[in-house]
Amino acid sequence: TVRFCIHQHFHQMFSLSGWFVSTCCPRQYHYVDDAKTWTEAQSYCQQTHTDLASIENTEEMKQLNSTVSSAAHSSELWIGLYSQIRWRWSDGLTGSGADYRNWDTSEYEPDFYSGVQFCVSSLKGKWWDFQCREKLQFICYRGTKKPTFDFKLLNFKL
């Protein structure tokens, strides 16, 4: 497992036994070299880390890519983005960072090919919609989940 801390602001970093640690690090990405379906990968990440990887900006995408071994750069890897009518993150991430996308637009992604591609994989740093039942390696993260708020409209009779 490879680990890397990320943060949007500059902080001094140092390395210790394969860990990269900063003074303020909300996420540590972990590459898992074990092929699972998206749902299996999500469950594994939630049990052993925090969740599948969420990525809020280009800098985080670069940090995530640096955690992946050179052999894995040519493989598709699950991240935490999936679709249920709209794209959302496995960990419930909301806010402006939740809208960050890095689709492989040269291949017209996302294309929902055959109407069965609702999970997202990363290949060489670009994102593809993919069938959730396929087995791929994946990226987890360890860190604090940001609070999420779901608002529901309730009808009351007075």
C-alpha positions as CSV (number, residue, x, y, z in Angstrom):
1,T,0.0,0.0,0.0
2,V,1.3,3.5,-0.9
3,R,0.2,6.5,1.1
4,F,0.3,10.2,0.4
5,C,-1.1,13.2,2.3
6,I,-2.7,16.0,0.4
7,H,-3.8,19.6,1.2
8,Q,-4.8,22.5,-0.8
9,H,-2.5,24.9,1.0
10,F,1.3,24.8,1.3
11,H,2.6,23.0,4.3
12,Q,6.0,21.6,5.0
13,M,6.2,17.9,4.3
14,F,8.6,15.1,5.3
15,S,8.9,11.4,4.6
16,L,9.1,8.7,7.2
17,S,9.1,5.0,6.2
18,G,7.0,5.4,3.1
19,W,4.6,7.9,4.8
20,F,4.4,11.4,3.5
21,V,3.2,13.6,6.4
22,S,2.2,17.2,6.5
23,T,1.4,19.4,9.4
24,C,-2.2,19.6,8.2
25,C,-3.4,16.7,6.1
26,P,-7.1,16.0,5.6
27,R,-6.6,13.0,3.3
28,Q,-4.1,10.2,2.8
29,Y,-4.6,8.3,-0.4
30,H,-4.0,4.6,-0.4
31,Y,-3.5,2.5,-3.6
32,V,-4.9,-1.0,-3.1
33,D,-3.5,-3.6,-5.5
34,D,-6.5,-6.0,-5.2
35,A,-9.1,-6.1,-8.0
36,K,-12.7,-5.7,-6.7
37,T,-16.0,-4.4,-8.1
38,W,-16.8,-0.8,-7.3
39,T,-19.2,-1.8,-4.4
40,E,-16.7,-4.3,-3.0
41,A,-13.9,-1.6,-3.2
42,Q,-16.2,0.9,-1.5
43,S,-17.0,-1.6,1.3
44,Y,-13.3,-2.4,1.8
45,C,-12.3,1.3,1.9
46,Q,-15.0,2.1,4.4
47,Q,-13.9,-0.8,6.7
48,T,-10.2,-0.3,6.5
49,H,-9.7,3.4,5.7
50,T,-12.4,6.2,5.4
51,D,-13.8,5.7,1.9
52,L,-13.0,5.4,-1.8
53,A,-11.0,8.4,-3.0
54,S,-12.7,11.8,-3.5
55,I,-10.9,14.4,-5.5
56,E,-11.7,18.1,-5.3
57,N,-9.2,19.8,-7.6
58,T,-6.3,19.4,-10.0
59,E,-3.7,19.5,-7.3
60,E,-5.4,16.6,-5.4
61,M,-5.6,14.6,-8.7
62,K,-1.8,15.1,-9.1
63,Q,-1.3,14.0,-5.5
64,L,-3.5,10.9,-6.0
65,N,-1.5,10.0,-9.2
66,S,1.7,10.2,-7.2
67,T,0.5,7.4,-4.9
68,V,0.1,4.9,-7.8
69,S,2.9,2.6,-8.7
70,S,4.3,3.0,-12.3
71,A,2.9,-0.4,-13.2
72,A,-0.6,0.6,-12.0
73,H,-0.5,3.8,-14.1
74,S,-1.5,1.8,-17.1
75,S,-4.5,0.2,-15.2
76,E,-7.9,1.5,-14.6
77,L,-8.5,2.2,-10.9
78,W,-11.8,2.8,-9.0
79,I,-12.3,6.2,-7.4
80,G,-15.4,7.2,-5.3
81,L,-17.4,9.0,-8.0
82,Y,-20.6,7.2,-9.2
83,S,-23.9,8.2,-10.7
84,Q,-27.5,7.9,-9.4
85,I,-29.1,10.3,-11.9
86,R,-26.4,12.8,-11.0
87,W,-22.7,12.3,-10.2
88,R,-21.9,12.0,-6.5
89,W,-19.0,10.9,-4.3
90,S,-19.1,7.7,-2.2
91,D,-18.2,9.6,1.0
92,G,-21.1,12.1,0.5
93,L,-18.7,15.0,-0.3
94,T,-20.6,18.2,-1.3
95,G,-19.7,21.8,-2.0
96,S,-17.8,23.4,-4.8
97,G,-14.9,20.8,-4.7
98,A,-17.5,18.0,-5.2
99,D,-18.1,19.4,-8.7
100,Y,-14.5,18.8,-9.8
101,R,-14.2,16.4,-12.8
102,N,-11.3,15.1,-14.9
103,W,-13.1,13.2,-17.7
104,D,-11.1,11.9,-20.7
105,T,-12.9,14.3,-23.1
106,S,-10.8,13.0,-26.0
107,E,-12.8,9.8,-25.7
108,Y,-16.1,11.7,-25.1
109,E,-16.4,10.6,-21.4
110,P,-18.7,10.1,-19.7
111,D,-20.6,8.3,-22.4
112,F,-22.8,5.8,-20.3
113,Y,-22.0,3.2,-23.0
114,S,-24.8,0.7,-23.3
115,G,-26.5,2.4,-20.4
116,V,-24.6,0.4,-17.8
117,Q,-21.6,2.7,-16.9
118,F,-22.4,4.4,-13.6
119,C,-19.1,4.1,-11.6
120,V,-15.9,6.0,-12.3
121,S,-12.3,4.7,-12.9
122,S,-9.2,6.7,-13.4
123,L,-6.7,5.7,-16.1
124,K,-3.4,7.7,-16.3
125,G,-5.1,10.5,-14.4
126,K,-8.2,10.8,-16.7
127,W,-11.6,9.6,-15.7
128,W,-13.9,7.1,-17.5
129,D,-17.4,5.9,-16.7
130,F,-17.3,2.2,-16.3
131,Q,-19.4,-0.8,-15.4
132,C,-19.6,-1.1,-11.6
133,R,-19.4,-4.9,-11.7
134,E,-15.9,-5.0,-13.3
135,K,-13.0,-5.8,-11.0
136,L,-10.3,-3.1,-10.8
137,Q,-7.7,-2.0,-8.3
138,F,-8.7,1.1,-6.5
139,I,-7.7,4.1,-4.4
140,C,-9.0,4.6,-0.8
141,Y,-8.4,7.6,1.4
142,R,-8.0,8.0,5.1
143,G,-9.1,11.3,6.6
144,T,-12.0,13.3,8.0
145,K,-15.2,13.2,6.0
146,K,-16.6,16.6,5.4
147,P,-20.0,17.1,6.9
148,T,-22.9,16.6,4.5
149,F,-26.3,18.0,4.7
150,D,-29.3,16.4,2.9
151,F,-32.4,18.5,2.8
152,K,-35.8,16.9,2.3
153,L,-39.1,18.6,1.6
154,L,-41.6,17.6,4.1
155,N,-45.3,18.1,3.6
156,F,-47.3,19.0,6.7
157,K,-51.1,19.4,6.8
158,L,-52.2,22.2,9.2
